[in-house]
């Protein structure tokens, strides 16, 4: 079930954390994974540890030129891109709105929102030509509920959910499924950007009373990246330990 032999996947922000777990999961299912990250050395190390034909890929998702180049390189190396997982993101500055600068706001938008746009646009014509594709955008439960002191993060993750639903409907008859995943707090390095008070605020709202793991998110992404995900599109999958009930 959910086998990916012969397919190529691009996973952004895959040098660490959730992205790395997703890359490893898709590779175990048979995919050749382009481990894409701003940190090429880290991405290449993950690719080497995965083995097979997987490879590291330098990618600055805030740059449309970089996104186009990365997709072109993946196609040149493997002949195809079947799966795109937009995982790369930042938490942004942990502070109330009145302590946020223009630069703080623009940086979060550039990575979390424009980055998804750049990567999707870079790959969509190729997928349309082949009449097949799976795109999974990693959003956040903060995009549904809004976390205090995380206005930029919450706003951009809400935008990812809306973008996903809109894009999915544009290509719904072309063999391309586009979905999003909204994790609650996951124990990764991104938490180092937050205060303990913020982490406790989020964890206390989870009925399971724990953080999620990157591997639990990767399991959902695996299905959404597979051929079996054939009648599921424009959806938002919660992975929140019961926090989200809508």
Secondary structure by P-SEA (a helix, b strand, c coil): ccccccbbbbbccccccaaaaaaaaaaaacccccccccaaaaaaaaaaaacccbbbbbbccccaaaaaaaaaaaaaacccccbbbccccccccccccccccaaaaaaaaacaaaaaaaaaaacaaaaaaaccbbbbbbbcccccccccccaaaaaaaaaaaaaaaaaaaacccccbbbbbbbbccccccccccccaaaaaaaaaaccccccccaaaaaaaaaaaacccccccccbbbbcccccccc
